Amino acid sequence: MDKLKKGRWVLRDRKTNSVELFRTTPPKTVCPNFYVLAHANGCGFSPGCSYCFLKSSFWHLDAPHVFTNVDGMCDDVRAWIAEDKLESYVLNSGNLSDSLSFEAVRPAMTRLIELFRTEAEAKGRPHTLLLVTKGGVRHCNPLFGITPNRNVIVSFSVNSPEAAADYERGCAHVEDRLEAARRLKSQGWRIRIRIDPMIAGYDYTWITEQVKALPPERITLGSLRAEPNLLKAVGNGIFKDLTELNEKGGMSRYPAEKRLALYRPAAEALRSICPVALCEETPEIWEALSLDTDAKPCNCGS
């Protein structure tokens, strides 16, 4: 189809392959590579999160672009599932857009879940679809009515409720995200949790206890960070306490001591219930927290 403006979004066909290898990362970070499902460019939540890297990635778009040729998308995914000896067997549908924020206008994820059921789960393939969302119960409604699939993971990004109220205003409330995670887990879905980005000045005790009570199969912690183009694109002051870049291709971050102060209480509380990892973080921070840099039990990893 040609471009069609519908509300805040542009609906159009994608002209290139929907599945691409994403080599993560600035230099000197611990991060697994993974494949990206390009089902949309830009997020459906409005206003977008204050710190979102998509603000610099898609600065040239006047609205999120939602790809409507779902038949072609499924063909691309089917071909990917048929491949062996891949660098990663995770297909992340939440890297260029929230996985579930466009389901009301362009349903795709339930169809993909069924594709992974027949082509991956039923055939013993390792290929896995990763849904990443800041959505709540309403956004997850399409999943409640179908049988869980062991080759599909639902990952919720959560934060301190106070931080979310300040910087994630367009997303589902944190309590709503947690309720959706609890319901899906009770039905047998694989659940992962990201507490990311942790922001200095906010208390993460409550959200840590909620995640511990869930519990998910993996937990990934991250702290506020920004690459150079994002620093230029966002002028709301959220990045004012980050250090200046000191290496090409790196990120501005809090000083190491401040990052460790954010991570350590959560890592100590959660490491006994499931693997804990850090998102886009440097080896020395992993090592300071006694986390396994070789295993890389990250949200986006196999």
N, C-alpha and C positions, 0 to 999 in steps of 0.2 A: 504494500500500500504506500501511497505518497504520505507526506507528513500531514498529520491531523492534530490540531491543538484541541485538547480536551481538558478543560479546567486549567490546572497549573502545569499540565504535562503535554509533551509532544509524543504522539503515538506514530511509530514508523517501523518499517522493516529494517533489519540489520543486513548490511551488504557483505560482510565478511564472516569468517568462522566464529561461532559463539564460544568456542573453547580455546583458551590460550594458556601457555605455560607462563606463570608469573615468578620471576626470580626476585625474591624479596630483597629489599633491604639495602640500607646504607652499609658501607664497609664496617667490619668489626662488630657486627651484631650476630646474635645466635637466633637463627630463624630458619625453618624448613621452607623449601620451595613448594609451590602447589600450583594446581591449575585453576583458572578463573572461568566462571560461567558469566559471560557478558550478556545478561538479560535486560539490562538498563544501564544508562549512564546518568548517574545522579540519584539522589534518594527521594522517596515519596513523602517523608515527614517534613512538615513545615511549621515554624522555621527550622532550618537545619541546625544541627548541633554547632555551637559556637566555635569549636576547635576542629571541625571535620576537615580532613585532608582533601575531600572532594571539592572544597571551595577553590583550591588551586588547580586540581586536576581538570575540572570542567568549568573553569572561569569563563570560557568562551560561549557557553550555552546559556540561552535566556530562560531555559526551563529543563527539567529532567527529560531525557529521551527514553521512552519505553519501547522495547522492541516487540513487535506483534507477530512476527513470523515464527510462531511456536513450532510449527511442523519442521521447519528448517533447523531450529534450535534442537529439537529432539533427534533429528538425523545426525547432527554434529555430536551430540552426547552419546548416541548409540555407537557411532564410529569410535569414540574415545574409549568407551567401555570395552570394546573389542580388542583394544591394543594391549600388548604385553611389554614388559621391561620398560615401564614408564619411570620417570624420575620421581613422581609422586602419584598416589592413587586417590588423592583428595581433590574434588571439584568444588571450589568455594564459590557459592552464589552470592556472597555478601561482601565482596571486596569493592565492587564498583557501584553498589547500591544495596540498601537493605533488602534481604531476601524476600520479605513478605509484604512490603509496603505498597506494592502495586497489584496485589492479587485481586482486589475488587474491580479494577479496571482492565487488567490483562491476566487472567488466570494462567499459570504455567507450572507452579511448583507441585501441585498434586499430580499433574500429568507426568512430570519428571520423576516423582516418587514411584509411580507405578512402572515407569520405564526401568528404574533401578531395581524394582522388585523382580521383573521378568528377566532382565538382561544381566544383572549383577548378583542379587541375592539368590535367585533360583539356580544360577549356574556356578555358585561358589566363587565368584570373581571378587577381588579386593576393592574394586572401584567404589568410592563412597561420595555421596552428595552431602555437602555441608551447607546448612541453612544458618545464616547469622542475622540476628534481628534485635532491634530495640522495641519490638512490638509486644502487645499484651494479648489478653484472651481473645479480643475481637479479631486481631490480625492472625491468630493461630486457629481460628474456627475451622478453616478447611482441613486441618490436620486431625481434629478431634474425632471426625467421623470415619477415618480410615485406619486400617490395620498398620501398626508400626512396622517399619522396615529396618532390618539390621544394617543395611548399607546406606542409611540416611541418619545424619546427626543434626539435632537442632541446638544451636548455640545462642544463648542470650547474653547480650552485653548489658551490664548493670553498673550502678554507681551508688555513691552516697545519695540518699533522697534529696538532701539539701543541694549537693552539687548538680544533680540532675535537674532540679527545679530552676537553678540559675543558668545552666549551660546546655540542657537537652530538652528545651521547652516544647518542641514539636513532637516528641516521642511519647510512648505510653509511660505512665507513672511507673516507678520502679516496683512498687507493690503489685501492680498489674502484670508486669513482666515475670515476676517471681511466681505469681499465681498460675500464669500460663505454663511456666516451667514445671511446677508441681503437678499440674493436671496431666501434662504430656508424659512426665516420668511415671506417674501412676498407671498410665495406659501401656507403658512398656517402651516408649521412645528413648533413644539414646540422647542424653542431655549433657552439654558442656556449658560452662559459665566463664565469661570474661568480666573481671572487675577492671575496667579500663575506659578512659584514663583516670587514674587516681590523681587528684588535684590537691596541692598543698593548701592547708587551712581547713580542710573538711575531715570529719571523723568517720572512719570506715569500720568501726566496731560493729554497728548494727548490721550492715550488709554482709560482713564477714560471718556473723552468726547465722544469718538467714541462709547463706550459701552452704555453710557447714551442715545445717539441718536438712538441706535438700536431699542428699548430696549429689553432685554431678559426677560424671566419669572423669572429667578433667577440669582444672581451673587454671586460667591464665590471668596474670596480673600485668598491668601496664601503667605507666605514669605519663603525664602530659608531655608532649614532645611536638616538634614541628620542623619540617624541612624548609629550606630557604624560600621557596615560592609561596608556601603557606604563610610564612611570616609576613610576606609582602601583601598577601591577599586578605588577611584578617587584621582589622584595626580596632578590635574591641578591648584590647588590653589584657586578654587572658594569658598571653605569652610573656608578659613583662618580667616575670621572675626567672625565666629560662636563661641559661648561660649562652654566650655568643658561640657561634660555630667556630670550631678550631681545626676542622679537617674538611677537605673536599668531599662532597657527597654525604656528609654527616647530618646530624640533627641537633637542633637546640634542645637542651634538656635542663631539668633541675640539676644542681650539683649532686654528686654521688651520695653525699651524706643525707641529703633531703630525700632522694629516691629510696635509699635504704630505710629511712625512717617511715616512709609510706608503706613499703613492701613488707618489712620484717614482721609486724604484728599479724598481718593476714597470712603470710607464708607459714609462720609458726603455728597458727591456729588451724590451718587447712591441710598441711602436709600429711597428717595422719589419716585423712579420709580418702585421698585420691592424689594422683600426680599433680604437681604444681609447676607452672612454667611462667616465664616472663615474655612479654610481647616487645619485639624490636629492641631488645636490651643487650648491653655489652657483656662479654664473658666475665669480666671482673665482678660485675654485680651478681650474676648467677653464682659465681664461686663464693662470694661473700655471704650468700644465703644458703650455701651448700645444696644448690640445685644442679641437676644433671644436664650438663651441656651436650653430652654425647647422645642421650636419649631424645632430647628435644621434645618433651611431651606437650607440645604447644597446641593451641586451639586449632590451628590450620594443618596440623601434621596428621600422619596416618596413625 
